[in-house]
Amino acid sequence: MDFNKLCPAMPKVELHAHLNGSLSRSTLLELKRFNADTGVTDTSDAFLDEFQIGAGDTRNLSDCFQVFNIAHRLTRTPGSLALATTLTLKEFQDDGCCYIELRSTPKETPFMTSRQYIETVSETLRSNAHLPIKSRLIVSINRNSSIKEAEAISELTISCYKQYPDVIVGIELSGDPNIGQFEDFVPSLTKARCAGLKITLHCGEVCNPKEVLEMLRFRPDRIGHGVCIHPNFGGTQETWDALCKFQIPVEICLTSNVNTKSTLDYNSHHFKELYNANIPVIICTDDKGVFSTSLSQEYRICADVFGLQPPQLAKLASNAVDYVFADEEKKSIKEKILNFINKNGL
Ligand code: 6MZ
């Protein structure tokens, strides 16, 4: 089976997908229609053309944080947020994704509170529990938050976790890596961890070995990106040794890193160093809407660029299940992927 057929057909798990960054062009247009019908003013059509950051775009990582505002304008009401969640879930399902951990930052808008934001996404995922794709929510804390705001999000997440233990699995730190410092978020994250939530951190998306080391020593359950950890990519021997010692699984976002210029090109992506060092890696999309990609496309790129054979790619898909936050789903997802592997002689 060639990769164009294998990658979409193979059951896959998505563990790093920001809701508002995942909105496809068709979802954005549907949200516009929905908002117009419900009398909510949002974003002009002209802005929608600026939403995607493709190959060769002059915008870099810092610029991309402006782009999310376009999506945020479209998901300010419970109705539009629920619609965005449902459509995104279905797109991942159509791409062969059998389990997803969507992540999103609760926002207070003129139309809903932060609590309503988390409740809306949680209710929507719960109401889609009958779909073949299984889904969970990771609540995001943005690095541009004050300590007080971060504590409020953490407490809110813990409270909502009691209400939606079947949906909410974790908390994460994301946002512009050039803003804020990790140590300020440690108390909020620790509180969430003590309440039973899993932790994932955007780590080393830009060069900051001191912070990378603090993050790794915090022992999160997973990290996102991990670009600047190996000494060849702006990390130090100490950061690399810490990752190797702790074996923290890394959510890999190839196209995101290339399009934001965190990585020079696919060929020089740090996936190779992590894979060769046997660090657990999970292929993810990050923001499939903004970076015009899909989970199967990321698997295909990975195979093409790093010369993986179909059995090696299938092994990546099946190993990824070990790092899923919802323990109760692991067995059935693993079976689904292994059945596919056996049936196709991979
Ligand atoms: C760091 C990112 C990101 O939460 O509104 N986000 N944070 N690095 C990245 N690499 C490109 N991509 C997305 O989804 C959008 C938010 O996710 C975070 C940013 O905080 C962005 O505003 P939600 O659903």
Residues whose N, C-alpha, C, O or C-beta is under 5 A from the ligand:
A	BS01	6MZ	H18 L19 N20 G21 F68 R103 S104 T105 S140 N142 S174 G175 D176 H202 S256 D287
